[in-house]
Structures are given as structure tokens and as C-alpha cells.
Amino acid sequence: FATDYLPKHGVAVAIPPGYIEAANDYINPAFEGLANGERAEDIMPDAVRAANEILIAAKEDM
């Protein structure tokens, strides 16, 4: 499977710089808040804003 299929049809996923930090520090905790009953409008705007700041800063550091 790996030697036949992957070279022809496999796709490598590129993770942008800063993604892991943004996800671990802001996005994943926000989704945990949703699972615990918090309202999306109360937690997501700040989480997305902070995650975007990390992604932008990481991209600028490249």
C-alpha cells in the first residue's frame, strides 16, 4: 500500500508556522469551553484574535 499508493496519491499536509502554538494555547481551549457549555460568542472572538496574532507573528519571523 505505502509503496504503491502514497507516491502517486498521497498528500503531505503543511502545517503553517505558529499553528501548533495557536491551537494549543487558544483554539483548543476555546473548543473545550464550548464543550463545557460556554457560549461561542463569549469565547471564540478572543481565541481567534489571539491565534491569528500568533500566526501572523510566526509568518513574519520566517
PENOR-V380878 format. One record per pair of residues at least 24 apart in sequence whose ideal C-beta (glycine too) atoms are under 10 Angstrom apart, sorted by the first residue. I is the first residue (numbers start at 0). J is the second residue. D is the distance in Angstrom with one decimal. If there is no record, write none. Layout:
BEGIN
<<I	J	D> <I	J	D>>
END
This chain:
BEGIN
<<15	54	6.4> <15	57	7.4> <15	58	7.2> <15	61	9.8> <16	53	9.3> <16	54	7.6> <16	56	9.1> <16	57	3.9> <16	58	6.1> <16	59	9.5> <16	60	7.3> <16	61	6.1> <17	50	8.4> <17	51	9.6> <17	52	9.2> <17	53	4.7> <17	54	4.6> <17	55	8.0> <17	56	6.7> <17	57	2.9> <17	58	7.0> <17	59	9.8> <17	60	8.5> <17	61	9.8> <18	50	8.7> <18	53	8.5> <18	54	6.8> <18	57	8.0> <19	53	9.7> <19	57	9.8> <20	50	8.7> <20	53	5.5> <20	54	8.9> <20	56	9.7> <20	57	7.5> <21	46	9.1> <21	47	9.4> <21	49	7.6> <21	50	3.8> <21	51	7.8> <21	52	8.4> <21	53	4.3> <21	54	5.6> <21	55	10.0> <21	56	9.8> <21	57	8.2> <22	50	7.3> <22	53	9.4> <23	50	10.0> <24	49	7.4> <24	50	7.7> <24	53	7.3> <25	49	4.6> <25	50	4.4> <25	51	9.2> <25	52	9.2> <25	53	7.4> <26	50	5.3> <26	53	9.9>>
END
